[in-house]
Amino acid sequence: MRSPVTPDPEVGQGPVDEFDWIARCLAPLAAGAPGALGLLDDAAVVTPRPGYDLVLSKDALVEGVHFLSADPMDEVARKLLRVNLSDLAAKGAEPFGYMLAVAWPAERGWDQRAAFARGLGEDQIVFGLSLLGGDTVSTPGPVTASLTILGWAPHGRMVRRSTARPGDILLVSGTIGDGTLGLDAARGIASDLTGPEIAWLATRYRRPEPRLALIEGLREHASAAADVSDGLVADAGRIATASKVALSLDLDQLPLSQAAAHWLATQPDQRVARLALATGGDDYEIVCTAAPEQVKPLIEAAAAAGLDLTPIGRVEAGQGVVVFEAAGLVTVDRAGYRHP
């Protein structure tokens, strides 16, 4: 018997019928959510969870901007779901469900659309959520997919960007710079790296790991948080802007993976290269702040969940982000990725 979240694998012939794709590939993804009504209605029903707030976020992926045209569609679907889950993780919210909208060009046939649904189905099992509804349309342009994620946080305890305070410590999870190096690896233009490092970095780019294991620790100990999508400096800056504070970020404390450290060691200008890792984006780690007395329990909570949290700076009175290293201040011309 097919799993309730395993889309129909049969490959159709000829043009793809929208409603056939929904019925055969997307409806199985809604099987675990009674409020999705089997995707047979124009809306879903979400019953409030007593004592919790419903947290919503939305991200979109566009072919040629957020993923490569040659990327497998199941990996694109996983990335779409995971970058949205990363937003929930930064808010201290547990996943509940999602709404999906996809615009398909005609040349993306049944097999690719079925692969997209398969990727969603496999990650739904991993992360414990269901499809609630959405829309699918045709487009003459590139594949465009948008996802609205829903999660629960105990009432009044969603972790915000706007609540960092002077004296807090700035921390970041995992390692930074793998996303930007992974994009080069996926494009086949990575240099000064071994074959295994290139493969690992490309996977990090295509299949980020949302830091959902940090949810409890952030709610208990962090004063503010954001996920690192556009670049560490840029996303730390969004905490500074929302909280009306200044952040000082020590570039020498940037946590690096073995692959990123190897790449950095080959670069002629260490300052420029390290700054490129801190501003490149697509890491989907969590940058957060915590009062000094909360830093140790926050780091311990992360470690208990199998994650590293590294102190990388401080919160101060003022505004903006100041980046420095042992040799002095670092000029930042571009804090992170910006859409034109």
N, C-alpha and C positions, 0 to 999 in steps of 0.2 A: 504493500500500500504506500502511496506517495505521502511524504510528510506534508502537514497542512501548510507549511511555509516553503514548500519546494515547487517552483513554477513548472508548468507543463513543458517538458523539454522538446516536444515534437516541433520540427521545423516545417513551417508552412511554405507554400509556393505562391509566387506572384506578389502583387501589392499587399501590404499589410493592412488589414481592417482594424481600425481603432478599437472597436468594441470587442472583437475577437481577442485582441491582445490583452485588453483589460480582463476579460472573462477568464482566459486561459493562463495568463502570466501574473497579473496583479491581484486578482481576487483571492488566490491562495495565500497571498501575503497579509490579507486582512482577516484570516480565519481565527486568529487569536484575539480579536477585538470585537465583541458583540456590537459596540457602538458604531462600527464601520458599516453595519447593515449589509454586509456582503458586497459592498461597492455598488449596490443596486439603486441607491438614492442619490440626491444631489447634495447631501450633507451628512455629517457624522454627528453622533451624540456623545458628549463627554460628561459623565456623572462626576460632580465635584467630590474630591476626596476630603473628608472631614479633617480639619486642622492643617491643611496644606494649601499652598498657593500654586496655581498653574503657571508654569514658566514657559514662555514661547520664544523661539529664535528662528531665524531664516537665513539661509545661504544658498547661493546659486553657483553652478559651474557652467562655463561656456567653452566649447571646443576651441582650441587654439589660444585660449587665455589661461584657463585653469587646468587643462589636460591636453595631451598631445593627440592629434587625429588618429595616430596609430595605436593608442592605448586600448587594450581590450575593454569592452564595454562593461564586463562584470567588475573590473577594477575601478572604472569610472563611477559605477554605482556605489561601490564600497567607499570610495573617497567622498562622494556626496553625502552619504550617511554619516561618515566619521567626522567630517569637518563640522557638521551640525552638532553631533554629539559632543565635540570639543567645546562648543559654546555652552552646552548644558553643564559640562564638567566645571567650567570656570565659574558658573553660577551656584555650584553646590546643589544641583538639581538632578534627580534620578530620572532616566528616560521612561517615557510612557508610550508615545506613538508619534506618527508623523503624517503630514500631508505632502503629496508629491505632484509636481507638474513637469512634464517633459515635452519639448518641441523637437520633433524628428524630421530630418530631411528624407526624401524618398529613397535615397541610396542606402540608407541604414535599414536593411531588411529585417525579416523576422528573426533570423539567427542572432543578430546583434541585439535586437530588442529583448529577445528571450534571455540572452546572456546578461543583459542589464538587470532584468528581474531576478535572475538566479543569484547575482551578486548581492542584491538587496536581501533576498531570502536567507542566504547563508549568514550574512552579518546580523540579521534580525535574531537569529538563534544565539549568536555570540553575545549580543548586547541586550537581549530581552525586551524587544518592543515590536509593535505591529503597525502596518499601514492602515490609515484611517480613511483616506480618500484623496481626491485631487483631480487632475485633468491631464489629458494628453492631446496634443495638436500636431499639425504638420507645419513645416517651415521650409522656405527655400534656402535658408541660411544654415549655419552650423548647429550641431546638437546643443541644446540649451536645457539644463535641468535645474529645477528649483525645489527646495525641500524646506518645509516648515516643521520644526521639531517641537514636541511638547514634553514637558517633564514636571515633576512635583518637587517642591521644596517646603519644608515645614513653615507654617505661616510666619511671615516677617523675617525669615532667616536666609533668603536668597542672598548670595554674596555679590555685592555691587562693585562697580568701579569707583564710586564717588565717596568712599569712606576710609581712604588712607589718611593717616595723620602724621605730622612731623614727628620724627623720632622712630617711626616704624622702620623695619628692615625690609629690603627688597629681595625676593627670592625667585628662582625659576626652577621648574621641574626638568628632569631628563637632560638632554643635550641640545645644543643650539647650533644651527648651521647645516644640519643634515638635509633639510628641505631644499635649500638653494643649491647645494652640491648634488642632491638627488635629481633635480631638474636637469642639470648638465649631464648626469649619468644616464638619465632616461633619453636624452637627446643624442647620446653617443658622442658627446664632446668633452667628457671628463678627461683630464690629463693628470699625470703624476699619481695615479691610483692603481691598485692591483685589480684584477678581475673580480675577486670576491668582494672587494670594497665597492666597486662600481655597482655590482648586482645588489648589494645590501642597501646602498644609498638610493638606487632607483626604486626599490621597494618602499623605503621610508617616504619617498615623495608620493608614490602612487597609493600607498596604503598607510596613512598616518594612524597613530594609536591615540585615541581620545583618552585623556587621563581621568577616567571616571572613578578610578580607585582613590582619587584625592577628595572626592565629594565630602565625606564625613570630616576629614581633617580640615578642609577649607571652612566648612560651616562652623567648626568648633574653635578654630584658632586664627584664621586669616582675617585681616581687616578689609581687604579689597583684592580683586583678582580680575584677570582677563586672559583669554587664550592668545597664543602667539601665532597669528595667521599671516599678517603683513610684514612682520619683522619684530624682533625683540625690542629694539629701540622705539619703533613706532607704537607698538601695543603697550609698552610701559608708559609711553607718552600719553596714551589715552586715559590711563589711570591718573596721571598727573593733572591732565586737563579736567577730568570729571571731579577730582578731589580738590582742585585748586591748590595744589602743592607742587614742589619741585622734587625731582628724583635725581640722585647721583648714581651712576652705573659704572662699576669698575670692570673695564674690558679685560683685565688680567684674570678675573675670576670666572670668565665665561666657561661653562661646562661643555666639553667637547667629546664626541665619540672618538673611538680609535681611528676611524676613517677620516674624520674631519681634522684630527690632530696630525695625522700623517700628511694630509693635503697642506695644512698650515705650515708644516715644517719645510715644505718644498718651495714656499713662496718667498720672493726676494724682499718684499716689504711686509713685515709682520703686522704692522699697525693697520695698513690698508686691508690686508687679507682678513684679519680678525674682525675689523669693522664690517667687512662684507658679510661675514657669517652672522653678525649681530643684526644686520638690517635686511637679510635676504628673504625671510619669510618662509611659509609653508612648513613650519616645524610643529605646530599644533601642540606645543607644550603650554604650561600654565605659568604666567608671571603673576606674582602675588605679593602682598605686603602683610606684615604682622608686627604687633607690638613686641619689643625685645623679650618680654617674659613669655611670649607665646611661640617664639622661634623654635626653641628646643622641642616642645611637645608637637609642633607642626611637623618638624623634620622627622621626629620619631613616628608619628602617625603615617607619614609618607613611606618611611622605611618598612613599617609593618605591612603596608600595602604593596611592597616590592618596588618602590620608586625612590629616586634620589631628589632632594630639594637642595639647591645650592644658594647660599646668600651671595648676592652680587652687588649690593649697594644699600642706600639709605633714602628715607623720605625726609625732606627738609622744607622749611618755609620758603615760599617763592613760587615760581612757575616753570614748567618745562622740564627737559631732561638734559643733564650734564653728563657727558661720557668722558672718562679719564682712564689713564693707565699710569704705571710707575713713573714714566717719563714726563707726565703732565696731561693737560687737557687734550682731547681729541676732537677735531672739527668734524661735524657730521653734516654733510651736504644733503643726504637723502636718508631719512630715518627708516624707510621701509617702502614696500610696494604701494603705488597709487594708480588707480585706474585713470586713463586719460579723460 
